[in-house]
Amino acid sequence: MSGLGGLEDVLVLMLVALVPAVVYLGWVRTSERGEREGWGPILSAFVYGAFFATIVAALLEGILVAAGTSISQAVPSPEFFFLNGNSTAGVLFLVLVVAPFVEEGLKASGVINYADRIRTVADGPVIGASVGLGFGFFETFLYGLAAYLTGGLAAGIALIIVRSLSSVLLHGSSAAFFGYGYAAERLGVQRGGAASHYLGAVGLHAGFNAVVSLGTFGIILGLGNPWPAYLDWIGIAAGVLLAFLAIEYVRALIVQASFPGALAAHPKYRPPPVRAPGAARPPPRA
C-alpha cells in the first residue's frame, strides 16, 4: 500500500464494509412498528459501537491475552495451558470466552449509554442492533485491511464480504438481544432481564465463534493438520446460517414488542406513546 492508490484502496475497503452494515441497520429499524427510533440516535449508537466499543474491546482483549500468556509461562502447570495466547488452546479460549464476554460487555455499555432513548421495549433491541452493527462494521474493516496488507485488494474485499454475511449480523443480533432484555428490565417488564440477556448474548457470540472455528477444533482433536479446507467452508456456511437466524429472531422480538397487546399481560408494561403526526418526540422517561 503506497501513495494515493493505497488510500483509495482503503476507502474502497471501508465502503464495502460500511454499506452492508448500514443496510442491515435500516432493515432492523423497519421492524419496529408505529413510532420508530429516529436516525440521529441510531447513527450515534452506530458510531459508538464502531469506534469506542471496538477499540476498547481490542485493547482489553490484548491486555488479557498478554496477562494470561505471562501467567501460563511463569507457572508452567497444565491447569494454565489454555491461558497461553501463543497456543492453539489459547486462541480458542480467546474466541470462545474472552472475546464474547469483553465484546458483549462493551456493546452493552453502548445500549446503557443511550438508555434515555428507550421508551418502549422495542427501542432496546433497535439501539442494541445499532451499537452491534457499528462494532461489526469497524471490526470487519480492520480484518479486511489486514487481509489487504498481506494479499491485496481482492483478498480484503473477499474477507469483508464473508464477514458482512456472518460476523456483522452476529454482532448486531447479540447486542440487540441484550438491548431487548435491558429495555424489558428498565421498563419493568422483566426482572433481571439485562443480566440474563447479557449472558444469552455471550452464549450466542461464543456459539457462533465455535461454529466458525471448526478447523481449529479439528487440529486440537488430532483430526488432521492441515484440516480439510471444505470443512472450514462448512463451518463458515453454518456461521452465516446462524447469523441470519439470529437477526430474524431479533427482528421478530422487535415486531412483537411493538404491539402493546403482545406484552399487555405484564402489569408494568408501558405501551408505545401515541402522538399526533408532526408532533415533537416526547422527552425521555426518568
C-alpha positions in Angstrom: 0.0 0.0 0.0 1.5 3.3 -1.1 0.5 6.7 -2.3 -2.9 7.8 -3.5 -3.7 4.3 -4.8 -3.2 2.8 -1.4 -5.5 5.4 0.2 -8.2 4.7 -2.5 -8.0 1.0 -1.7 -8.5 1.7 2.0 -11.5 3.9 1.2 -12.9 1.1 -1.0 -12.5 -1.4 1.8 -14.2 0.9 4.3 -17.1 1.5 1.9 -17.5 -2.2 1.2 -17.6 -2.8 5.0 -19.9 0.1 5.7 -22.7 -0.4 3.2 -23.9 -3.8 4.3 -23.9 -2.7 8.0 -26.0 0.4 7.2 -28.4 -1.6 5.1 -28.8 -4.1 8.0 -29.4 -1.1 10.3 -32.2 0.2 8.1 -33.6 -3.4 7.9 -33.7 -3.8 11.7 -35.2 -0.3 12.1 -38.1 -1.1 9.8 -39.0 -4.0 12.1 -40.3 -1.5 14.8 -43.9 -0.8 14.2 -45.6 2.5 15.0 -43.2 5.2 16.1 -39.7 4.3 15.2 -36.5 5.4 16.8 -35.0 8.4 15.0 -32.0 8.1 12.7 -30.0 10.6 14.8 -29.7 8.4 17.9 -29.4 5.2 15.8 -26.4 6.6 13.9 -24.9 7.9 17.1 -25.2 4.5 18.7 -23.7 3.0 15.5 -20.6 5.3 15.8 -20.3 4.4 19.5 -20.1 0.7 18.6 -17.8 1.3 15.6 -15.1 3.3 17.4 -15.4 3.3 21.2 -16.6 -0.3 21.8 -14.4 -1.8 19.1 -11.2 -0.1 20.1 -11.7 -0.5 23.8 -12.6 -4.2 23.4 -9.4 -4.8 21.3 -7.3 -3.1 24.0 -8.8 -5.1 26.8 -8.5 -8.4 24.9 -4.9 -7.6 24.2 -4.2 -6.9 27.8 -6.0 -10.1 29.0 -4.2 -12.3 26.5 -0.8 -10.8 27.4 -1.5 -11.3 31.1 -2.7 -14.9 30.5 0.3 -15.7 28.4 2.6 -14.4 31.1 0.8 -16.4 33.8 1.0 -19.6 31.8 4.7 -19.1 31.2 5.5 -18.1 34.8 3.5 -21.0 36.2 4.2 -24.0 33.9 1.2 -26.0 35.0 -1.3 -28.0 32.9 -4.1 -26.0 34.6 -3.0 -22.8 32.9 -2.2 -24.1 29.4 -5.3 -22.5 28.0 -4.2 -19.0 29.0 -1.2 -19.1 26.6 -2.2 -16.8 23.8 0.5 -18.3 21.6 -1.0 -21.8 21.6 -4.0 -23.2 19.7 -5.8 -23.8 23.0 -5.1 -20.2 24.0 -6.6 -18.9 20.7 -9.7 -21.0 21.3 -10.0 -19.6 24.9 -9.8 -16.1 23.4 -12.5 -16.6 20.8 -14.8 -18.7 23.0 -14.5 -17.0 26.3 -12.6 -13.8 26.4 -13.9 -12.1 23.3 -17.6 -12.9 23.9 -17.6 -11.6 27.4 -15.5 -8.5 26.6 -17.1 -7.5 23.4 -20.7 -8.1 24.5 -19.9 -6.1 27.6 -18.6 -3.1 25.6 -21.6 -3.3 23.3 -23.9 -3.5 26.3 -22.3 -0.3 27.6 -23.5 1.4 24.3 -27.1 0.3 25.0 -26.9 1.6 28.5 -25.3 4.9 27.3 -28.4 5.5 25.2 -30.9 4.4 27.9 -32.7 7.8 27.7 -33.8 6.9 24.2 -35.5 3.7 25.3 -39.2 4.5 25.8 -40.6 1.1 24.7 -39.3 -2.4 24.9 -38.9 -2.4 21.1 -36.5 0.6 21.3 -34.0 -1.5 23.2 -33.1 -4.1 20.5 -33.1 -1.4 17.9 -30.5 0.6 19.8 -28.6 -2.6 20.6 -28.5 -3.6 16.9 -27.2 -0.1 16.1 -24.3 -0.5 18.5 -23.6 -4.1 17.4 -23.7 -3.3 13.7 -21.3 -0.4 14.2 -19.0 -2.7 16.1 -19.3 -5.3 13.4 -18.6 -2.8 10.6 -15.4 -1.4 12.1 -14.0 -4.8 13.2 -14.7 -6.2 9.7 -13.0 -3.2 8.1 -9.9 -3.9 10.3 -9.9 -7.5 9.3 -10.3 -6.6 5.7 -7.4 -4.1 6.0 -5.1 -6.8 7.4 -6.0 -9.2 4.6 -5.4 -6.4 2.1 -1.9 -5.7 3.5 -0.9 -9.4 3.0 -3.0 -10.4 0.0 -4.1 -7.4 -1.9 -7.4 -5.6 -2.5 -9.3 -8.7 -3.7 -8.4 -10.6 -0.6 -9.5 -7.7 1.6 -12.8 -7.3 -0.2 -13.5 -11.1 -0.1 -12.9 -11.3 3.6 -15.2 -8.3 4.2 -18.0 -9.8 2.2 -17.8 -13.1 4.1 -17.8 -11.3 7.4 -20.6 -9.0 6.3 -22.8 -12.1 5.8 -21.9 -13.6 9.1 -19.9 -11.7 11.8 -21.5 -8.3 11.3 -25.0 -9.8 11.6 -24.0 -11.7 14.6 -22.7 -8.6 16.4 -25.9 -6.8 15.6 -28.1 -9.7 16.8 -26.3 -10.4 20.1 -26.3 -6.7 21.1 -29.9 -6.4 20.1 -30.7 -9.4 22.3 -29.1 -7.7 25.2 -31.0 -4.5 24.3 -34.3 -6.3 24.5 -33.5 -7.6 28.0 -32.2 -4.3 29.2 -35.3 -2.4 27.9 -37.6 -5.0 29.4 -36.0 -4.6 32.8 -35.8 -0.8 32.6 -39.5 -0.6 31.8 -40.5 -3.0 34.5 -41.5 -5.9 32.2 -38.8 -8.4 33.2 -36.8 -8.5 36.4 -33.2 -9.4 35.8 -33.7 -9.1 32.0 -30.4 -7.2 31.5 -28.2 -9.8 33.2 -29.9 -12.8 31.7 -29.9 -11.4 28.2 -26.3 -10.4 28.5 -25.4 -14.0 29.3 -27.6 -15.0 26.3 -25.7 -12.6 24.1 -22.4 -14.0 25.3 -23.6 -17.6 24.6 -24.8 -16.7 21.1 -21.4 -15.0 20.4 -19.4 -17.9 21.7 -21.6 -20.4 19.8 -21.0 -18.6 16.6 -17.3 -18.4 17.2 -17.3 -22.2 17.9 -19.1 -22.9 14.7 -16.7 -20.9 12.5 -13.7 -22.3 14.4 -14.3 -25.9 13.4 -10.8 -26.1 11.7 -9.1 -25.2 15.0 -11.1 -27.8 16.9 -10.1 -30.4 14.3 -6.4 -29.7 14.8 -6.7 -29.8 18.6 -8.6 -33.1 18.4 -6.0 -34.5 16.1 -8.4 -35.0 13.2 -6.0 -33.6 10.6 -3.4 -30.9 10.1 -3.9 -29.3 7.7 -7.6 -29.5 8.3 -9.6 -30.3 5.1 -10.5 -26.9 3.5 -14.0 -27.9 2.6 -14.8 -28.5 6.3 -13.8 -24.9 7.0 -16.3 -23.8 4.4 -18.9 -25.9 6.1 -18.2 -24.0 9.3 -18.4 -20.7 7.6 -21.7 -21.6 5.9 -23.1 -22.7 9.3 -22.0 -19.4 10.8 -23.8 -17.5 8.0 -26.9 -19.5 8.7 -26.7 -18.9 12.4 -26.2 -15.2 11.9 -29.3 -14.8 9.7 -31.4 -17.0 12.1 -30.3 -14.8 15.0 -31.1 -11.5 13.2 -34.5 -12.8 12.2 -35.2 -13.8 15.8 -34.3 -10.4 17.0 -36.5 -8.8 14.3 -39.4 -10.9 15.5 -38.8 -9.7 19.1 -38.9 -6.1 17.9 -42.1 -6.7 15.9 -43.7 -8.4 18.9 -42.6 -5.7 21.4 -44.0 -3.0 19.0 -47.6 -4.2 19.7 -49.0 -3.3 23.1 -51.2 -6.4 23.1 -48.2 -8.7 22.9 -46.9 -7.6 26.3 -50.2 -6.5 27.9 -50.0 -9.3 30.4 -47.2 -7.5 32.2 -48.8 -5.1 34.6 -46.0 -2.6 34.4 -45.7 -2.6 30.6 -45.7 0.9 29.1 -47.2 0.9 25.6 -45.6 2.9 22.8 -46.6 6.6 23.1 -49.2 7.8 20.7 -48.6 11.3 19.3 -50.1 13.4 16.5 -48.3 13.4 13.1 -45.5 16.1 13.2 -45.6 16.5 16.9 -42.3 16.6 18.8 -41.0 13.3 20.3 -41.8 13.1 24.0 -39.0 13.7 26.5 -37.1 10.8 27.9 -38.6 8.9 30.8 -36.8 9.3 34.2 
